[in-house]
């Protein structure tokens, strides 16, 4: 850290934060007590894979900004310069018109997504998913007399923090106390083979998990179901990779019942899973909607997108004589130009530095290291993931798969932080199952970085579990 941020009165900054900032996902009680050491943590600087807090302590960031976002790492001056230049030229104009960075980024993005064609700009992943939900509902009214309006979502998946997005949220603890929710959202079973719902394995299990979706469709009435919304790899619900056979059968079911397929790539998108630009592309899926946020601009500017194929787009311009026929929606900050300007540079960095390939290589290496860690620690019940998007589920007993106590899992995360490595865990997600350690280092990670992350985890598991 260069120290420039510490030239300010950092104690004043901490007190301002303590007095006025409402932090995300955290209990504030410890900061409002009498203990002067219980200060909120403030991250003041980042470079590459490293961040520094207000006390000057260095941390290796293994969660890309805490929530899977800073894909290309910190300190990318070319992205900052592109944003600065664009803001001077034109910071904003409503999305009812076009902009140069919006047009050029859309073209670049679509070139990475065969079969997709249109980009609707928004300001967050939650809002991108809301747009897809609204399109599905409008299509139901335009083509099906309003009847085909239901949207299916999967147990343990997460699609955002607005009330409608939470209505499609499969994480009961995260949803608790925020209802009642929007009607017309229907849950389907998860596909996690480690916590099996059927006495099957491998491809047979994957097909059975997909067939469970069909059972829900038939129970609801296929003529009432408009869309199925799924994460390609479940993120906050436990880093769940789909079994073999799952996605091909899901695609068949959607085609059979004329159900639109919505893939939520807010976490997995833009290289996180390696090899391919998007998670769904690993499985040969042909979606109707793809939503994305987080890694689109690596956090250098706020941007999210709801991408559709031409079939969906055409449904909103098939009758120009009808004044209600188009998509009557706006996202105010979808008109910001900083987002697509940053996103263009973000993609260029990934291409020029071969970060998809690095993600695959480092992801395989880290998966191997986590498996080796499981050989030394019986508390690790399962290791899973794809690319640099990995999880280690902690259990009290491998045979019964009883989850490790949540406080002990949190203690592992805290001990890693004390060692100077930031990792994550499933957080207020599934009641009794917030027991998975989560890793998502930037796509620039090296073997040395991976070794440091795994070593810190090894030390923490030893300290907490013995």
N, C-alpha and C positions, 0 to 999 in steps of 0.2 A: 504494500500500500504506500502511496506517495505522501500521505499525511496531510494533503491540502484540506480535506474535509475536517480534520481535527483542529485546523486553525480557528474554526468557529468555537463558540462556547458550547461544547458538547453537552455539558450538564444542563444548560438551558434547553437544548434540543430534546434531551431525554425528558425533562419536566414538561415541556410542551406536548410531547407525545403522550406521556402518562395522563396529562390533564384533558386532552382533547381528541386523541385518535381512538376510534373504535376499530380494533384489529379484527381480522377475519379468523374464524375457526379457533378461537382461543378464549379461555376463561380469564377475565381480568382481575379477579379477586386478589391474587398474590401481589399485584402491583399497586393496590390501593391500601395495603396494610402498613404496619409500622416498620417493617424490615427495609432498611435503606438499600440493602443489596439486591432486593427484588426489583430490578429495573427491567422495563421492556427492552428486548433486543432490537437494535436498529442496525440494519445493513447499510453501510455507507459507500462501499465501492466494490467493484468486481472486475476481474481480469482473467480471461481464459476460463479455466475451471474453478477459480478461486474467488471467494468473497471475504470482506473484512467487516467486522462489527465496530460499534462506537468505541470499544476499548482497544481497537487495533488488533484483535485476535483474528488470525487467518483460519479459514475453513475451506476444505474441499467440498464443493457443492455436488452431491450425488443425486439431486432431485431437480436440477435445472430451474432454479428459482423457486423451489418449494412445491410447485404444481406442474411439472412436466412442460415447461414453456421455453426456456432459453436454449434452444436446440443448437445454435452455433457458438455458444459461449459468450462471455462478457467482453466489453471493450472493443467492439467492432466499429472502428471509426468510419469505415466506408458506408455503413448503414446510417450512422448518425449524420454524416455529411449529406447523404441523399435525402434524408428527412429534412434537415435544415434548408437545403436548397429548394426543396419542394414547398416548404412552408412559406418561404419568402415569395415564391412565384405565385402560389395559390394554395392556401391552407384548407379551404373548404368550399364546396358548393353542393346543394342538395342533390341526392341521388336520382332525381328526375331528369338530371342532365348527366353528361359524361365528363370524365377527366382523362388527361393523358396517362397518369400512372394507373388509373383504374382500368382503362382499356388495355394497356400494355401488359399489366399483371394478369388480367383475365385471359388474354391470349396465351401467355406463358403457362399459367396454371392448367388451362384446358389441354395444352400440349402434353401434360403429364397424366392426363385422365382420359384415355380412350373411351369413347361412348358417352362422355358427358359434354355439355356444350354451353351452359349458361351460368353466370356467376352473379349472385345477389349479395351485395355487401352489407354487413351488419357490424355491430361493435363488440359482440361477445358470443361465446359458444352457446349460452342459454338462448340468446336472441336468434341465432342462426337456426337452432332447433325449433323455436317458436314459429319461424317463417315457414319451415317445412310442414309443421302441424297445420298452420293456417291454409297453406296451399292444398293439403289433403282435404281439409274441411270444405274449402271452396269448390274443389273438384267434385266432392260428394254432392253438393247442391247443384252444380252445373250439369252433371251427367247422371246422377242416381237419385234425384229427387230428395236429396239430403239424407238418404238412408245409409249409404256406405261411408260412415263417418268415424267409426271406431279405429283407434290406433293401438296396436299391440306393442308392448315393451317387455323386456326380460328382467326377471329377478336378478338382483345384484348389479345391474347396469345403472349408470347415472347419466342424465342428459341436461343438467343445469339446475339453477337455483330460483328461477321464477316459479310462480304457482303452477302454470301449465307444464313447464319442464319437470317440476317435481311430481306432477300427476303422472308423468311417464317415468318416474324414478323408482328403481327396484331396490332402494336402500331404505329400509323402514326406519332405522334410527335417525338417518338424515332428514327424513320426512316428518318425524314425530313432532307434534304440536303445531304444525303449519296447515293442517286441513281446516275445513273440508276442501277437497281437491276437485278439479274439473272433471265432469262426467265424460264417459266415452273412451277412457284409457283403460286397457285390460292387460293384466300381467300374464306372461308365459314363463315356464320353468327355465332355470339357468342350465348351462351346458357343462358344468364343472365336473369332470370325471373323478377328481380326487375326493370330492364329497358326493359320491354317486347316488343317484336316485333310482337307478335300475341295475340289476345284477348282470351287467354287460361290460365290455371293455373295447377300446380301440374304435375302429370304424363302426362297429355295431352300436357302441354307446353313442357316437355322434349322430347316427341316423335316428336312434331312439329319442335323443334330446330334440332333434328337429321334428320328429313325428309328434312330440308332445305339443309343439306349436300348432300343428294341424288339428289336434284334438280340441284345443281352445277355439280355433277358428270355427270348427263344426258346432261346438257348443254355443258359441255366440251367434252363429249364422253367417256364412261366408258373404252373403249379400249385405251385411252390415259392417264388414271390416274393410277399411280403406288402405291401411298401411301397417307395416311392421318396422319398428325402429330398434336397431341393435348396434352395439359397439363391436368392431371386428375382434378386438381383444378387450375384455372387460378391464377397466382401469381401477377406480377407487373401490370397487367391490371385491378386490383381491387379486388383480393381475391374472385373469383367467384366459388362457389360450383355448380355442375351440378344438374339440376332438376331430380326428379324421372323419370324413363323411358328413360332417355337420353342415357346412356351408353349401355343398352341392344340393343336398336335400332341401335346405331352406329355400334356395332359388327355385327348385321345382315346385314347392308348395305355393310360393308367391305367384308364379306363373299360372298354376292350376286354378287359383281362386281370384285372379285379377287383383292382386294386392300389391300396392306400391312398396318398394323396398328402400328404406331410409337407413343409411349407414352413418353413424356418428363417429367422425374421425377427429374430434376435438383434441384428444390426447395422441392418438396413433398417427395422425397425419403429418405430412411433410418430413418423412425420413425416419421417424422414431423407431419403426420396426425393422429398418434396414432393407437393402436390396431394392425394394419398391418404394415409391413415393408415399403410398397409402397402404394401410393395413389390409383393406379388403382385397387389394390386388394380389396378395399372396394366395388367395383362395379362389381366384377365377370368378369372383362375384360381379354381377352387372347390375348396379344399383340405379334407382330412379332419382334419389336425393343423396348427396354427400355433404355433411356439415363439418366445418373445421374452424379452429381458432388457434390458441396457444402458440404452437411452433410455426404458424404461417409467417410471422415476422419476428419470431424468437423473442417477443416481448419488447422489442424496440419501438413499437407503436401498436396501438389497439386496432385490431382488425379481425374480423371473422367473416366466413362466407357460407352461404347456402348454395350449393352447386346442383343443377338439375340436368337431366338429359333433354333432348329436343322434344321428345314425346310429351313431357310434362309442360315445357314452355309453350308448345303449340296449343295446349288446352286453354291458355289465357289470351289467345289472340285469334281464335277461330271464328269470332263473330264481332266485327268492328261496329255493327249497328247497335249492339247491346251496351249501354253505358255502364253496366255492372259487370261486364265480362272480363276485364283485366284484373290483375292482382292489385287491389286497392290498399296498398301498404307502403309505409315509409319507415326507414331507420335513420334518425337524424344524423348520428355519427357514422353511419354507413357512407356519408358523403365526405368524410375526411380523406384527404389525399396522402397524409403521412403514412397510413397503413399500407396501401399498395406500393408506395415508393419504397418503404422498408422491406416489404415482402419480395419485391423484385431483386433487391440486393441479397436478401436471405437465400433465395433459390440459387442465385449466381454463386454464392459462397459454397453452398452444398455441392453444386456441380463442379466448380473449379478445384475444390479441395478433396473431391472423391469421398464425401462424408457418408453417402449411402453404403459404400463398400466398407468404410471404416466402422460404421455402425454394425454391420453384419459380423465383421471380424472381431471387433471388441465385444459385441454381444455374445458371440459363441464362447469367447475366452472367459467372460465373466460368468456365463452359465456354468461352464466347467469348474470354475473356482468356487462357485456357490455349492455345486454338487460335492466338491471335495470338502467344503466346510460342513456339509450335512453328514459326511462320513465321521467327522470329529464331534459333532454335536447332535445328540439324539432329539433335541428339542426342535430341530428342523424336520418337519414332517413332509414337506413338498417344496420343490424348487421349480419355477416355471417362468415363461415369458418369451418374448421375441425381440430380437435386436437389443437395443439399449433400453428396454422396458421390461423389468424383471421383478419377481417377487419371491420371497421365502416365507412360507407359512409355518408359524411356530405352534407346536402342540405340547401338551402336558404328557401325552402318551401316544406313541406312534401306532400302536395296535388299534386303540379305540378312536384315535384322531381327535381326542378331546382338546379343544383349543387351549393354548397357553393363556394364563391370566392376562387381561389387557394391561394392567398396571406394570407387569413384568416386561411385556412387549414395549411399552412406552419407556421403561427404564433402559432398555437396549438402545432405543433411539437417543435418549438423553445422554447415555454414556458415549455414544459415537460423537455426539455434538461436543461433549467435553474433550474428546480426543482431537477435535478439529475436523470432523467429517459429518456432513449433513445428510442423513437418510430420512426416509419417511415410513409411515405405517398406515394401514387402513384406519380411517379416523371418523368416529361417529357414523358408521356406515351400516353394518349388519349387526343386529343385537346378538351379543355373545361371540361374534366372529370378527372382531377388530384385531386380528392376530397375525396379519401378514406384513412383513417388512417390505418396503417398496423402494426400488432403485430406478432412477432414470437420469443418469449422467448425460451431459451434453454429447452431441454426436462427434465432438472432437476428442473424446476421451482416449487416453493412451493406456498401454499395459501397466505403466507405473501408477496411473490414476486408479485403475481397477484394483491393483494389488493393495493400494492404500485403503480403498473402500472396504475390501474384503478383510484385510487385517484388522481394521477398526471394528468391524462386525464380529470377528472372531474374538477379539479382546472383550467386547461388550457382552457377548453370549457367555463367555467364561465367567465374567464378573457377576452377571445377573443370575445365571442358572447353574454355574459351577461346572 
